Amino acid sequence: MALQHATFAGGCFWCMVEPFTERPGIEAVVSGYTGGDKPNPTYEEVCSNTTGHVEAVQITFNPDVFPYEKLVETFWQQIDPTDAGGQFHDRGQSYETAIFYHDEQQRQAAVASKAKLQESGRFQKDIVTPILPAKPFYPAEEKHQDYYKKNKFHYKMYKRGSGREDFIKQHWGPKKDKAKLKEILTPIQYHVTQENGTERPFENEYWNNTNEGIYVDVVSGKALFSSKDQYDAGCGWPSFTKPIDSYEVKENMDLTHGMVRTEVRSAESDSHLGHVFDDGPQATGGLRYCMNSAAMKFVPVSEMEKEGYGEYLYLFK
């Protein structure tokens, strides 16, 4: 299928690039301005709230790899959709939210997603983000492109200081029921995922698995790793060169046991998965994601459609 565009306004466009840019099937994420009438507006003009534009991102994506519905879902997770006057500490028309659809299929998907979010009860107020037909999109000045990469420290401070980071954690962060997890997980699964445990090398389920399929979070069911990226690192644990979707994992500094390591956790469930090291194959980026089998469930290719993971079959074509 041909590449498509998706356009979202979520307040400051600095914060709307990182959630999309490194995900599978995403070809480009451009910061810019849309929704107004003045051609080629400048940042200063848009921020003056006199041009009718909002700060937005335009995403070029492959819908066979990353469906539009997942883009919309990700968009909701970055914003306060109940705020009609801006986003967090950024006030005014240029910081308002909107979904700009490019065809009828996108419009219907956005409308359905908005209704589902409203019915979920996640927010006590009405979802006010409008769904509008796409208008001309004007790329922002170069200094605003990929701001989260060019100005890492300031970006982190801004995201935290604006209130966006805390809002996302409050409304989309993991909510654990340890008692329920103890009932549904095996002792080793609970120890690894909830107590940051480590299973024994060479004595775990997937360390030498050679079947084709994907590994999913044993708690949330989110897809984490593919057998296509698995290799024998000789360490006795399943090892991978990369996750399927970097959005589904998060990394933390780990100073336990007198070492400095990078821990890997599931973004959805906050389960401990393992660690990532920089001694992996150089040809694939040099990383080794060393995971615990007990934190994952393997779904073979033959079962993926039935288990609800059909969207990841592209990995094996």
DRENMI-859310 format. One line per 10 residues: for each residue x, y negated, z of C-alpha. Coordinates in nm, 3 decimals. Example, Ala and Ser with C-alpha at 12.3 -4.5 7.8 and 13.67 -1.06 7.14 Angstrom:
<recs>
1.230 0.450 0.780 ~ 1.367 0.106 0.714
</recs>
This chain:
<recs>
0.000 0.000 0.000 ~ 0.117 -0.355 -0.072 ~ 0.241 -0.579 0.207 ~ -0.019 -0.805 0.368 ~ -0.023 -1.123 0.577 ~ -0.171 -1.178 0.922 ~ -0.190 -1.522 1.083 ~ -0.235 -1.590 1.454 ~ -0.230 -1.907 1.666 ~ -0.140 -1.832 2.027
-0.017 -2.157 2.171 ~ 0.355 -2.230 2.150 ~ 0.484 -2.037 1.851 ~ 0.817 -1.972 2.024 ~ 0.638 -1.709 2.234 ~ 0.448 -1.547 1.947 ~ 0.742 -1.412 1.749 ~ 0.914 -1.170 1.988 ~ 0.607 -0.945 2.045 ~ 0.585 -0.866 1.673
0.916 -0.908 1.501 ~ 1.098 -0.580 1.578 ~ 0.802 -0.346 1.551 ~ 0.775 -0.078 1.279 ~ 0.621 -0.196 0.953 ~ 0.678 -0.565 1.028 ~ 0.872 -0.725 0.744 ~ 0.881 -1.086 0.865 ~ 0.742 -1.320 1.131 ~ 0.749 -1.692 1.048
0.663 -1.977 1.284 ~ 0.462 -2.258 1.131 ~ 0.152 -2.471 1.113 ~ -0.195 -2.399 0.976 ~ -0.559 -2.494 1.011 ~ -0.518 -2.863 0.922 ~ -0.538 -3.072 0.609 ~ -0.206 -3.258 0.586 ~ 0.045 -3.083 0.356 ~ 0.384 -2.995 0.504
0.338 -3.149 0.848 ~ 0.633 -3.195 1.081 ~ 0.657 -3.063 1.436 ~ 0.613 -3.412 1.576 ~ 0.303 -3.475 1.363 ~ 0.141 -3.148 1.468 ~ 0.217 -3.210 1.836 ~ 0.052 -3.553 1.807 ~ -0.279 -3.368 1.752 ~ -0.361 -3.587 1.451
-0.321 -3.340 1.162 ~ -0.570 -3.071 1.263 ~ -0.299 -2.804 1.259 ~ -0.218 -2.550 1.526 ~ 0.114 -2.382 1.594 ~ 0.093 -2.032 1.450 ~ 0.287 -1.733 1.324 ~ 0.242 -1.562 0.989 ~ 0.330 -1.195 0.984 ~ 0.415 -0.995 0.674
0.340 -0.630 0.746 ~ 0.290 -0.287 0.594 ~ -0.061 -0.173 0.693 ~ 0.029 0.191 0.626 ~ 0.285 0.174 0.906 ~ 0.137 -0.089 1.136 ~ -0.241 -0.135 1.095 ~ -0.396 -0.480 1.122 ~ -0.599 -0.361 1.421 ~ -0.277 -0.307 1.619
-0.160 -0.656 1.529 ~ -0.481 -0.804 1.668 ~ -0.449 -0.593 1.983 ~ -0.095 -0.720 2.034 ~ -0.212 -1.078 1.976 ~ -0.472 -1.057 2.256 ~ -0.201 -0.935 2.494 ~ 0.001 -1.257 2.450 ~ -0.264 -1.521 2.519 ~ -0.541 -1.643 2.748
-0.837 -1.598 2.509 ~ -1.073 -1.777 2.751 ~ -0.889 -2.111 2.728 ~ -1.031 -2.346 2.463 ~ -0.804 -2.641 2.542 ~ -0.459 -2.502 2.476 ~ -0.245 -2.233 2.634 ~ -0.111 -2.234 2.987 ~ 0.088 -2.555 3.052 ~ 0.065 -2.658 2.685
-0.250 -2.861 2.636 ~ -0.411 -3.007 2.329 ~ -0.554 -2.906 1.994 ~ -0.220 -2.800 1.843 ~ -0.185 -2.530 2.112 ~ -0.531 -2.379 2.072 ~ -0.569 -2.013 1.979 ~ -0.723 -1.866 1.665 ~ -0.720 -1.562 1.440 ~ -0.701 -1.660 1.073
-0.827 -1.379 0.851 ~ -0.706 -1.328 0.494 ~ -0.988 -1.104 0.368 ~ -1.319 -0.956 0.474 ~ -1.159 -0.642 0.613 ~ -0.943 -0.848 0.847 ~ -1.243 -1.058 0.951 ~ -1.445 -0.750 1.044 ~ -1.155 -0.596 1.233 ~ -1.096 -0.918 1.428
-1.465 -0.958 1.513 ~ -1.486 -0.597 1.634 ~ -1.170 -0.635 1.842 ~ -1.294 -0.957 2.003 ~ -1.627 -0.795 2.092 ~ -1.450 -0.493 2.240 ~ -1.229 -0.716 2.453 ~ -1.529 -0.912 2.579 ~ -1.714 -0.593 2.669 ~ -1.412 -0.446 2.846
-1.455 -0.681 3.141 ~ -1.082 -0.752 3.150 ~ -1.163 -1.124 3.157 ~ -1.440 -1.273 3.370 ~ -1.497 -1.563 3.130 ~ -1.610 -1.567 2.768 ~ -1.356 -1.497 2.495 ~ -1.345 -1.829 2.306 ~ -1.066 -1.769 2.051 ~ -1.225 -1.844 1.710
-1.195 -1.621 1.403 ~ -1.145 -1.844 1.100 ~ -1.066 -1.813 0.728 ~ -0.698 -1.858 0.654 ~ -0.582 -2.198 0.533 ~ -0.245 -2.300 0.385 ~ 0.043 -2.205 0.612 ~ 0.348 -2.430 0.636 ~ 0.671 -2.284 0.782 ~ 0.811 -2.484 1.073
1.156 -2.638 1.080 ~ 1.447 -2.393 1.088 ~ 1.531 -2.468 1.453 ~ 1.192 -2.324 1.553 ~ 1.239 -1.994 1.366 ~ 1.334 -1.696 1.588 ~ 1.370 -1.932 1.882 ~ 1.375 -1.642 2.129 ~ 1.699 -1.520 1.968 ~ 1.869 -1.855 1.918
1.796 -1.992 2.266 ~ 1.754 -1.683 2.485 ~ 1.794 -1.847 2.825 ~ 1.573 -2.147 2.754 ~ 1.312 -1.922 2.594 ~ 1.293 -1.700 2.903 ~ 1.272 -1.999 3.134 ~ 1.004 -2.160 2.918 ~ 0.792 -1.846 2.897 ~ 0.814 -1.804 3.273
0.770 -2.171 3.362 ~ 0.472 -2.221 3.132 ~ 0.273 -1.958 3.318 ~ 0.243 -1.724 3.018 ~ 0.465 -1.451 3.161 ~ 0.274 -1.422 3.490 ~ -0.060 -1.431 3.311 ~ 0.041 -1.142 3.084 ~ 0.161 -0.936 3.381 ~ -0.158 -1.005 3.574
-0.399 -0.914 3.294 ~ -0.204 -0.658 3.091 ~ 0.051 -0.517 3.334 ~ 0.035 -0.155 3.454 ~ -0.209 -0.073 3.731 ~ -0.113 0.245 3.910 ~ -0.318 0.485 4.120 ~ -0.043 0.690 4.284 ~ -0.291 0.928 4.448 ~ -0.454 1.010 4.115
-0.118 1.050 3.946 ~ -0.014 1.301 4.211 ~ -0.319 1.505 4.119 ~ -0.266 1.509 3.743 ~ 0.115 1.527 3.721 ~ 0.338 1.819 3.809 ~ 0.583 1.763 4.097 ~ 0.876 1.706 3.861 ~ 0.671 1.475 3.638 ~ 0.570 1.267 3.939
0.922 1.262 4.080 ~ 1.072 1.142 3.751 ~ 0.808 0.891 3.645 ~ 0.703 0.745 3.981 ~ 1.011 0.794 4.197 ~ 1.276 0.718 3.934 ~ 1.400 1.074 3.950 ~ 1.625 1.264 3.712 ~ 1.574 1.626 3.611 ~ 1.863 1.870 3.578
2.057 1.870 3.250 ~ 2.013 2.172 3.022 ~ 1.724 2.285 3.245 ~ 1.444 2.072 3.105 ~ 1.185 2.132 2.839 ~ 1.303 1.930 2.540 ~ 1.682 1.896 2.567 ~ 1.732 2.132 2.270 ~ 1.399 2.094 2.092 ~ 1.438 2.111 1.713
1.072 2.099 1.610 ~ 0.931 1.797 1.425 ~ 0.692 1.568 1.605 ~ 0.669 1.277 1.845 ~ 0.720 1.235 2.218 ~ 0.451 1.046 2.407 ~ 0.434 0.899 2.756 ~ 0.302 1.174 2.985 ~ 0.107 0.912 3.183 ~ -0.032 0.667 2.926
-0.013 0.876 2.609 ~ 0.166 0.598 2.420 ~ 0.400 0.715 2.142 ~ 0.762 0.666 2.248 ~ 1.013 0.861 2.038 ~ 1.028 1.066 1.718 ~ 1.214 1.389 1.651 ~ 1.347 1.210 1.341 ~ 1.561 0.999 1.576 ~ 1.656 1.283 1.813
2.006 1.428 1.814 ~ 2.220 1.658 2.027 ~ 2.430 1.428 2.242 ~ 2.570 1.718 2.442 ~ 2.442 1.571 2.769 ~ 2.162 1.820 2.838 ~ 1.875 1.575 2.805 ~ 1.671 1.480 2.496 ~ 1.852 1.191 2.329 ~ 1.735 0.947 2.064
1.890 0.667 1.862 ~ 1.585 0.440 1.900 ~ 1.220 0.431 2.013 ~ 0.938 0.446 1.760 ~ 0.821 0.101 1.867 ~ 1.040 -0.114 2.092 ~ 0.726 -0.290 2.220 ~ 0.629 0.029 2.406 ~ 0.945 0.045 2.617 ~ 1.113 -0.205 2.847
1.465 -0.216 2.982 ~ 1.583 -0.313 3.332 ~ 1.924 -0.339 3.494 ~ 1.984 -0.041 3.724 ~ 2.247 -0.078 3.997 ~ 2.171 0.244 4.184 ~ 2.429 0.514 4.263 ~ 2.712 0.264 4.241 ~ 2.674 0.224 3.865 ~ 2.563 -0.047 3.625
2.314 0.106 3.383 ~ 2.016 0.005 3.172 ~ 1.698 0.180 3.277 ~ 1.422 0.251 3.024 ~ 1.058 0.241 3.135 ~ 0.728 0.276 2.958 ~ 0.576 -0.067 2.902 ~ 0.219 0.065 2.927 ~ 0.244 0.279 3.241 ~ 0.565 0.145 3.400
0.688 0.504 3.425 ~ 1.059 0.570 3.456 ~ 1.176 0.743 3.137 ~ 1.556 0.748 3.156 ~ 1.846 0.524 3.054 ~ 1.997 0.381 2.737 ~ 2.373 0.385 2.676 ~ 2.597 0.235 2.409 ~ 2.777 0.561 2.322 ~ 2.534 0.675 2.054
2.602 0.730 1.683 ~ 2.750 0.415 1.533 ~ 2.580 0.478 1.200 ~ 2.239 0.427 1.364 ~ 2.325 0.133 1.589 ~ 2.536 0.295 1.861 ~ 2.260 0.350 2.119 ~ 2.170 0.669 2.305 ~ 1.829 0.675 2.468 ~ 1.877 0.953 2.724
1.530 1.053 2.838 ~ 1.379 1.291 3.093 ~ 1.167 1.565 2.937 ~ 0.931 1.546 3.235 ~ 0.837 1.189 3.145 ~ 0.716 1.290 2.800 ~ 0.484 1.525 2.615 ~ 0.584 1.660 2.275 ~ 0.321 1.654 2.002 ~ 0.420 1.860 1.694
0.346 1.725 1.347 ~ 0.075 1.987 1.297 ~ -0.112 1.859 1.603 ~ -0.066 1.485 1.563 ~ -0.387 1.414 1.372 ~ -0.597 1.618 1.614 ~ -0.432 1.459 1.917 ~ -0.503 1.107 1.790 ~ -0.157 1.022 1.658 ~ -0.233 1.036 1.286
-0.108 0.681 1.237 ~ 0.246 0.806 1.305 ~ 0.247 1.072 1.034 ~ 0.420 0.819 0.808 ~ 0.736 0.901 1.002 ~ 0.747 1.246 0.847 ~ 0.658 1.160 0.486
</recs>
